[in-house]
Amino acid sequence: MKPMPNIDHDRLVELYLTGWWRKTRAAIVHRFLQCSDRLIELIRGVDVVDEELSRRIDTEIEHIIVQAIGQPWSTPMTARQSAIWDAARAACPDRRILVQIIASDRAVRGLSTVPPKHALGRLLKSHLDSCHWEVLGLTEHRARVWSKLRRISADLLHEYQAQHGRDPPPGYRCSPHHFRDIRTRILRDDLHDPRIAEIKVDTIEEYFGRLCEECRQLVRLDETSFDEEQPQIDESDLHPRLIRMLKRCIDQLEEPLQRVIRIAYLGDKSWSPTQDTGSQAGDTEFERLRHEALRQLRRRLDTFRRDTDEEQARNRKTLE
């Protein structure tokens, strides 16, 4: 495929706050820790953080934030560098809360066997996740639901690996089969948890579609309209096996649905949805085809995953 075109800046920032959040968080933590030596020395060995020290910690954190986030990360910046910088500033750490965290954590003050900088990085990750939820406008409830769904998903992936001796096929985590597996596991183990006991498969899919990095690359939630530019899939962010699976499933779609997928998500600008039918009618028809293409693509990815599992199971029996 040809290199994917640039995504609109606002959409890139959105991606760095959602599906690509881990990249943003890692960049913030890395830059913060690079500037944290004075802070670490200021609190090293301190048993009780008094009011005066709290003010000094606050001042030092302010200096770190200015150095790590407040200044452009490079000059000039690429589109992606500019977007991740804006996302980092949007999820900027809260100095007041960081002071409270440091005052209550012994490891970050060098009073345990954990290296202080490692402890600081761990605390900062957790705090940044809270800042990031707030930026997204998610309630604490929804953030906790997503955390539980991620845990169950990870457990299923680990169990698959232990049982089969390999990772699940690329795309499994974003397939309807995986969402049903999560629901089944909740029914088995978590009916006592009021946050997720009654969650439906469609709702699980919505969470993964919005917040899972891999799923956002595969299929954009249907909440967008054609009036907004669809985010293009960047092959550099996908596993090669996942790229091959995705292309194979797209090639199995009917030709009109293939065209819609390539236009909306793969950067093909060779056809306009309004060129034959007029603006409003063309947009409506394009949206209908896009929704149908996504539905079929999800189903084909799920079928492809099952077929791959069955074939590999047969091969193992033959070898045995």
N, C-alpha and C positions, 0 to 999 in steps of 0.2 A: 504494500500500500504506500501511497504517497505520505510524506510527513503531514501530521495533522495541523490545521490552521490554529492560530491563537484563539483562545477563548476570551470573551469579554472580561475586562478587569474585575468588575463586581462579581461575576460568576466564579472567577478564579478565587477571589477572596472567600466566597461562600464555600468553595470546595476545600480550601485550606482550613476552614473552621468546622468542617463536617467530615467528609470522607477521607480527606488528607490531614486531619487534625494531628495525628501522631507525628507527621513530618514537621508541622508547625511547632508542636510542643517540644520535640527533640531539638529544634533550632533554638528556641528560647532557653531551654535548660542548658544547652551547650554554651551559649553566649553568656548566660547569667553566671555559670560556674567559672568561666574564664575570668570574670571580673570579681570573684568572691573572696580572694585571698585575704584582703583586709578585714572583711566581715568575719571570716573564720577565725582569724587571730584575735579579733575583738571579743569574741564570745568563748574562746577556747578555755576550758577548765572552770568556767563560771558556774557555780552551784545555784545561785539565786539571781535572777534578772530583776534588778530594781528599776525604779522609775527613770533614774538618770541614764542607766545603760539602755533602757528601752528607747529613749530619745536618740541615743547615739546609733543604735541598731537601725532605727527608722531612717536616720540621715544617711547611713551607709547604704541601705537598700535603695534609697532614692538615687544615689550616685550610680549604683549598679544598673538600675533600670534605665537611666539616661544613657549610659554607655552601651548597654546590651540591646535596648529596644528603641530608645528615643532617637537614635541617629541612623541614617540610611545604612544598610548593610553593605553596600558597594556603590561605586560611582563609575560609570552609569549602571543602572539596574536593568536586568531583563524584565520582561512582563511577569514572569513567575516570581522572581526575586521581589519585585514591587508588591505583588499580591500577598506573598507569605509575610512580608514585613508589615503590611496593613493588617493582616489577620493577627499577627503577633501583638501589634499595638491595641487591637480591639480586645484581645484577651489578656491585657497587661496585668501582672500580679498586683494584688492589693497590699500595699505596704503595711497597713494596720493589721491585717490578718496574718501576714508573714511574721511580724514582730511577735504576735501572740503564739504562733506555732513554734517559733524558735525558743520563746521563753518557757514553753511547756515540754520541749523535747530534749532529753539529755544527750542523745547520740550526736546531734548536730553541734553540741557544745563540747564534744570531745570527752564525754563522761561515760562512754561505753566502748566496746571493742569494735564498733562500726566506725570506719573512717568518717570524719565530720563532713567532708565534701560529698561523699557518697550519701550520707544521711540527708544533707541539704538538697541534693538532687532528687531524692525520693520524695521529700516533703514538697518540693517545688512542683513535681509532676502532679501530685494529688491536688495541690492548690490550683494549678493551671486548669486542670479538668473542671473544677468548680467554676472558675472564671469563664471557661469556654461554654459550659452549660448555660450560664447566665446570659452570655452574649446571644446564644441561640434562642433564648426565650423559653427554654424548657423548664418545666417545673421540677422541683426536687423529686416528685413522684415519677415523672417520665424518665428522669435521669437514672433513678434507681431501678426502674423496670428494664431499661436498656442494659444496665450493669448485670442484672440477673440473666437476661437473655444471652448476653455475651458469655457469661460463665457456663451456662448450659450448652451453648454452641461449642465452646472450647472443650468441654467434657466429652461431647459426642465425637469431636475430631480426634481427641486423644484415644478414645475407646476404639475408634475405627483403625487408627494406626496400630494399636496394640493387637487387635484381632487379625489384621491383614498384613502387618509388617511393612506398611507404606502409608503415605498420606492419601486422603481421599482424592478422587479425580478433581482437577481444577474446575471450578464452577459449582461444586457441590454445596459450598457454604451459602450460595445465593439461589439455590434451587428450591422449588416447592417441596421436594422430598425432604430437604433439611428442615424447612419450616414445620412440616408435619412431624418430623422426628422430635423437634423441640417441644411441640405441643404434647406429643405422646409422653415425653419425659416429664413434663410438668404434671400431667395427669397421674403419673406414677409416683413422683417424688415430692411435688410442691403444691398439692391441693390445700395445704395449710397456710400457704403464703397468699394473703389477700391481694397483693399487688399483681400477681400473674396467674392466680388459680383459674380465672375465667377468661383469660386472654384468648382471642381467636387467631387462627392461622393467618388470616388476612392482615390482622393488626401486627403480628410478628413480622410479616413481609414488609409492612410499612416502616417499621423500626429499622430493619436491615437495609431497606432501600434508601433511607435517608441518612443513616449513620454508619453503615459498614463500608469501609474503604473499597473492598473488592466488589461489593454489590453496586455501589454507585458507578463504578467503571463499566459494569456489564449492562445495567438497565437503569435509566433515569426514571424516577417516580412519575406517574402519570399526572402529577399535580401541576405540571407546567403546560403552557399552551404554545401553539406554533408562533404566536406573536412574540414570544421570547426565544432567543437563540438557544438551541439545545447544546449542552456541553459536549464537546467532541471527545471521543475515546482516544487516549494517548497510549500507544502501544508500549512505550518505555515503562509504563507503570503496571503492565500486565505480565504475568508469567508466560513464557513462550508456548507452553502446552495449552494455556488458557486461550491464547491468541488463535492457535490452530483449531481448538474446539469451537470457538466463537465463529471463525470464518466458515468452518464446515457447516455449522447449523444455519448460518445466514444463507449459504449457497443452496440449502435445501428448501428455503422459502420460495413461494411463487414470485415471479419476476417483479410485479408491482410492489410487493412487500419488501423484497430485497432493495429496490430503489429507494423506498422510503427510509429504511434503516441506514443506507449509505449516505443519504442526504442529511438526515437528522442527526446522526451520531458519528459518521466516519468522514465528514468533510467534503463529500461529493457535491459540487455546486453546478453540475451540468444540467440540472433540470429545476425549474421553479414550479411549486405546487399550483400556481395560479395561471400558468402560461396557456392552458387550454380551456379552463372553465370559468375564468373570472375570479376576481380577488376573494370575495366572501365565500362563494361556493367552493373555490379551489382550496382555501384554507380549511373549510369544514371537511372536505373529502380527504385531505392530507392527514388531518387529525384522526379521522376514522381509520384510515389505513395504518397510521402509526400505532394506534392502540392495538389493532389486530395483529400487527407485526410483532409487537412486544409480547402479546399473549402467546403467540405461536413460538416465538423464540424461547421464552421461558420453558414452555412444554418440551421443545426439542432438546434444550440443554439438560433437562431432567431425564428425558429418555436416553440421551447420549450417555449420561452418567451411569444409568442403570445397565445399559448394554455393555459399557466398559467393565463394570464390576462383574457381570455375569461371564464375560469372555475371560477375564483374568482368573476367575474362580475355576473355570473349565481348564485353563492352562495349568493351574497349580495341581489339579487332580491328575492331569495327564502326566506331569512330571513326577508325581508321587507314585 
